[in-house]
Amino acid sequence: MKRYILPPEWAEQSGIQLTWPHKDTDWNYMLDEVTECYVRIAVEISRREKLLIVTPHPEDVERLLEGKACKERIRYVEAPTDDTWARDHGGITVYDGDTRKYVILDFGFNGWGNKFRHSLDNAVTRRCFSEGVLDAGYEDNNDFILEGGSIECDGDSTLMTTTECLMSQERNPALSRGEIEARLKKKFGVSNIIWLEHGRLEGDDTDGHIDTLARFAPDNTILYVRCSDAADTHYEELAEMEKEILKARNIHGEPYRTIPLPMADAVFADGERLPATYANFLIMNGAVLYPTYSQSENDRDAAVALSKAFPGYEIVGIDCLPLIKQHGSLHCITMQYPKGVLKPAAFTKQNR
């Protein structure tokens, strides 16, 4: 039997994937605004790591980034896409303990329970393999619907998720909780699963992705969103989630060190509250990029909390108000690849 291990997100990386917005995505009505946000993110990533950009229009994106991003670290994969949420349609990389090589698990993506178009996005990982940019094995898991934003791993055999998302009847209706748990343990090499029964943000159409609520960090740490305003509609639900997190135990039966993140002040668009969250940060080699929402006190407090969880890391804020208008944020649009997975030759060849 294969022995797969899911590395924690702070394991050394070879690069990050972005799937770029274009006029045929839901970003069309605000394309200029969100493109500016993507450019800022691409610049910050390319300063530190390789960047894989999936887009149907590579020449257009290359012109946008000319003179701003580090060209030598960027590789384009031309592919048609429905949308841009790389965390959820991207492959999830595991380490094969038997072969000592990485394997990318290509799970099924059905638009968060058939809410949105998804057939093109569901083919993105296969397209990246056909382009020869990934130095890893490929495993087809399209018979199991699973998004990267729905799981967190502590790097020590524990996985954290939410019941509302993984038990959604629009994802894997034929599977029981026990059957889903068995698949998670087999595919990710974990033996301990923390199921959060509480926690959801208004405007979130993922059915409670864990990366909007709570995240693992090094040294047995969980960062989580805490709501301190009793008048906020999230207060009771997030208070119950906090109790669950404080009771959670790692594989050794020990409690986690917990660090609360501030609850962002309510942000609205067209009368709808948007899921602004500081939990949706991206871990990189030596840096954490985190979303800001033009809320000086909350943005600052989030940076302080992240610096406690990631000592020695550069903490870099990026204005993500454009992203939450489509109900996601910084972590949702990115996917990391461990060291050695992105082929250096693929980048050198394109940039000759």
C-alpha positions in Angstrom: 0.0 0.0 0.0 1.2 3.5 -0.9 2.3 5.6 2.1 1.4 9.2 1.3 2.3 12.1 3.5 0.7 15.6 3.1 3.4 18.2 3.8 2.4 21.2 5.9 2.2 24.4 3.9 5.3 25.8 5.6 7.5 23.0 4.1 10.0 24.3 1.7 8.4 25.2 -1.6 9.5 25.4 -5.3 6.8 27.8 -6.2 3.2 29.0 -6.3 0.4 28.7 -8.8 -2.0 31.5 -9.8 -4.9 31.0 -12.2 -5.4 34.4 -13.8 -8.7 36.3 -14.2 -10.1 37.1 -17.7 -13.2 38.4 -19.3 -14.9 35.0 -19.4 -14.7 34.6 -15.6 -17.1 36.0 -13.0 -14.5 38.8 -12.6 -15.6 40.4 -15.9 -17.6 43.2 -14.3 -14.6 44.3 -12.3 -11.7 42.9 -14.3 -9.4 46.0 -14.1 -9.8 46.2 -10.3 -9.1 42.5 -9.7 -6.3 42.4 -12.2 -4.4 45.1 -10.3 -4.7 42.9 -7.2 -3.4 39.9 -9.0 -0.5 41.9 -10.3 0.5 42.9 -6.8 0.3 39.3 -5.6 2.3 38.1 -8.6 5.0 40.7 -8.0 5.3 39.6 -4.3 5.4 35.9 -5.1 8.0 36.3 -8.0 10.3 38.2 -5.7 10.6 35.1 -3.6 9.7 32.0 -5.5 8.8 30.6 -8.9 5.4 31.5 -10.1 3.2 29.3 -12.4 0.5 31.3 -14.1 -2.4 29.4 -15.8 -4.2 31.6 -18.3 -5.9 31.4 -21.7 -4.0 34.7 -22.6 -0.3 34.4 -21.5 0.8 37.2 -23.8 -1.6 39.6 -22.1 -0.5 38.7 -18.6 3.1 38.9 -19.6 2.6 42.5 -20.8 0.9 43.4 -17.5 3.8 42.0 -15.5 6.6 43.4 -17.7 9.0 45.5 -15.6 7.2 44.7 -12.4 7.5 41.0 -11.6 10.7 38.8 -11.8 10.3 37.5 -15.4 12.9 34.7 -14.9 10.8 33.1 -12.2 7.5 33.0 -14.1 6.2 30.2 -16.3 2.9 30.4 -18.2 0.6 27.5 -19.0 -1.9 28.4 -21.6 -5.3 26.8 -20.8 -9.0 27.7 -20.9 -10.5 28.3 -17.4 -13.9 28.9 -15.9 -12.6 30.9 -12.9 -9.5 31.6 -10.8 -9.6 29.7 -7.5 -6.3 27.7 -7.8 -6.5 26.4 -4.2 -9.6 24.5 -5.0 -9.1 23.3 -8.6 -5.3 22.8 -8.2 -3.7 19.4 -7.5 -2.7 18.6 -3.9 0.9 17.4 -3.6 1.8 14.5 -1.3 5.1 12.7 -0.6 5.2 9.0 -1.4 7.1 7.4 1.5 7.8 4.3 -0.6 9.2 5.8 -3.8 10.6 9.0 -2.1 9.0 11.1 -4.8 6.1 13.6 -4.9 2.7 12.7 -6.3 0.0 15.2 -7.2 -3.4 14.1 -6.4 -6.0 15.4 -8.8 -9.3 15.4 -7.0 -12.6 16.2 -8.6 -13.7 19.8 -8.5 -17.4 20.5 -9.0 -17.7 24.2 -8.4 -18.2 23.9 -4.6 -21.2 21.6 -4.9 -22.3 22.4 -8.4 -22.8 26.1 -7.7 -20.7 27.3 -10.6 -19.1 26.3 -13.9 -16.2 24.0 -13.3 -15.4 21.6 -16.2 -12.5 23.7 -17.6 -11.0 24.3 -14.1 -11.2 20.6 -13.4 -8.8 20.0 -16.3 -6.2 22.5 -15.2 -3.9 20.1 -13.3 -3.9 17.6 -16.2 -3.0 20.5 -18.5 0.0 21.5 -16.3 1.3 17.9 -16.5 0.9 17.9 -20.3 2.9 21.1 -20.5 5.8 19.4 -18.6 6.2 21.8 -15.8 5.6 19.4 -12.9 8.2 16.9 -11.7 5.9 14.5 -9.8 3.7 11.5 -10.3 0.1 12.0 -11.2 -2.9 10.3 -9.6 -6.4 10.6 -10.8 -8.9 11.0 -7.9 -11.7 12.6 -9.8 -14.2 10.2 -8.3 -13.8 12.1 -5.0 -14.7 15.8 -4.7 -12.3 17.7 -2.6 -11.0 21.3 -2.6 -7.6 22.3 -1.2 -9.3 25.1 0.9 -11.3 22.5 2.8 -8.3 20.8 4.5 -5.4 21.8 6.8 -2.5 19.6 7.9 -0.2 20.2 10.9 2.7 18.2 9.4 2.4 15.6 12.2 -0.4 13.3 11.1 -3.4 15.5 12.0 -5.8 17.0 9.4 -8.4 19.7 10.2 -11.6 20.3 8.3 -15.2 21.3 8.7 -18.2 19.0 8.8 -20.4 21.4 6.9 -18.1 21.3 3.9 -16.9 17.7 3.6 -20.3 16.3 4.5 -22.1 18.5 2.0 -24.6 16.4 0.0 -23.6 18.2 -3.2 -20.0 16.9 -3.0 -19.9 13.2 -2.1 -23.4 12.2 -1.3 -22.8 8.5 -1.5 -20.1 8.5 1.1 -20.6 8.4 4.9 -18.5 10.4 7.3 -16.5 7.3 8.1 -15.9 6.6 4.4 -14.7 10.1 3.8 -12.5 10.0 6.9 -11.0 6.7 5.6 -10.2 8.3 2.3 -8.6 11.3 3.9 -6.4 9.1 6.1 -5.3 7.0 3.1 -4.6 9.8 0.7 -2.9 12.2 3.1 -1.2 9.8 5.5 -2.9 11.2 8.6 -4.3 9.2 11.5 -6.0 12.0 13.5 -8.8 14.2 12.0 -10.2 17.3 13.7 -13.8 17.9 12.5 -15.0 21.4 13.3 -18.8 21.3 13.7 -19.1 25.1 14.0 -17.8 28.1 12.1 -18.9 29.8 8.8 -18.7 33.3 7.4 -21.5 35.2 5.8 -21.0 35.4 2.0 -18.9 32.2 2.0 -20.2 30.0 -0.8 -17.7 27.1 -0.1 -19.9 25.7 2.7 -17.3 26.6 5.4 -13.8 26.1 4.0 -11.4 25.6 6.9 -9.0 28.2 5.3 -11.5 30.9 6.1 -11.7 30.0 9.7 -8.6 28.3 11.2 -5.1 27.4 10.0 -2.2 25.3 11.3 1.2 26.9 11.8 4.6 25.6 12.9 5.3 24.3 16.5 1.9 22.8 17.2 0.0 26.0 16.6 -3.5 26.9 15.4 -4.5 30.4 14.3 -8.2 31.0 14.2 -10.7 33.8 13.7 -12.2 35.2 16.9 -15.2 37.4 17.0 -15.2 39.7 20.0 -18.3 41.7 19.1 -21.4 40.1 20.7 -23.6 42.1 18.3 -22.0 40.5 15.3 -24.1 37.8 13.6 -21.0 35.5 13.7 -20.4 35.8 17.4 -22.1 32.7 18.7 -21.0 30.4 15.9 -17.4 31.5 16.1 -17.4 31.2 19.9 -18.5 27.6 19.6 -15.8 27.0 17.0 -13.2 28.5 19.5 -14.3 26.0 22.1 -13.8 23.2 19.7 -10.3 24.4 18.8 -9.3 24.8 22.4 -10.4 21.2 23.0 -8.6 19.9 19.9 -5.6 17.5 20.5 -2.8 16.6 18.2 -1.7 13.0 17.5 0.2 12.9 20.8 -2.9 13.9 22.8 -1.6 17.4 23.4 -3.5 20.6 23.1 -2.4 23.1 20.4 -1.0 26.5 21.1 -3.7 28.8 19.9 -3.4 32.3 18.5 -6.6 34.3 17.7 -6.9 36.4 14.6 -9.1 39.5 14.6 -12.5 39.4 13.0 -12.6 41.8 10.1 -15.2 44.6 10.4 -18.2 43.9 8.1 -17.6 44.7 4.5 -20.6 44.9 2.2 -21.2 45.0 -1.6 -24.7 45.4 -3.1 -26.2 44.8 0.3 -24.4 41.5 0.9 -21.9 40.9 3.6 -18.6 39.6 2.2 -16.4 36.9 3.8 -13.5 39.1 4.8 -11.1 36.9 6.9 -7.5 37.2 8.0 -7.2 33.4 8.1 -6.8 33.3 4.3 -3.1 33.9 4.3 -0.4 32.3 2.1 2.7 30.8 3.6 5.8 31.0 1.5 9.6 30.4 2.0 10.4 32.9 4.7 7.4 35.0 4.2 3.6 35.1 4.9 1.4 37.1 2.5 -1.8 38.0 4.2 -5.0 39.8 3.1 -5.8 43.3 4.3 -9.1 45.1 4.1 -8.3 48.8 4.6 -9.0 48.4 8.3 -5.9 49.8 9.9 -6.3 48.4 13.5 -7.5 45.0 12.4 -4.9 44.8 9.6 -2.2 45.6 12.1 -3.5 43.1 14.7 -3.6 40.4 12.1 0.1 41.0 11.3 1.0 40.9 15.0 -0.8 37.5 15.4 0.9 36.1 12.2 4.3 37.3 13.4 3.8 35.3 16.7 2.9 32.2 14.7 5.7 32.6 12.1 8.7 34.1 13.9 11.5 35.1 11.6 9.1 35.3 8.6 8.5 38.5 6.6 4.8 39.4 7.1 3.5 41.2 4.0 0.0 42.6 3.7 -1.8 42.8 0.4 -5.1 44.7 -0.1 -7.6 41.9 -0.9 -10.8 43.9 -0.9 -11.2 43.2 -4.7 -11.0 39.4 -4.0 -13.7 39.2 -1.4 -16.2 40.7 -3.9 -16.2 37.2 -5.4 -16.2 35.6 -1.9 -12.6 34.5 -1.6 -9.2 35.9 -0.6 -5.5 35.4 -0.9 -5.1 31.7 0.0 -8.1 30.8 -2.1 -6.4 32.0 -5.4 -3.0 30.3 -4.8 -1.6 26.8 -4.6 1.9 25.9 -3.4 4.2 23.2 -4.7 6.9 21.6 -2.5 10.5 21.9 -3.3 11.5 20.1 -6.5 8.0 19.8 -8.0 8.2 22.8 -10.4 10.8 21.9 -13.0 13.5 24.5 -13.3 14.1 23.6 -16.9 10.5 24.5 -17.8 11.1 28.0 -16.6 14.5 28.4 -18.3 13.1 27.1 -21.6 10.2 29.6 -21.7 12.4 32.6 -20.7 15.2 32.1 -23.3 
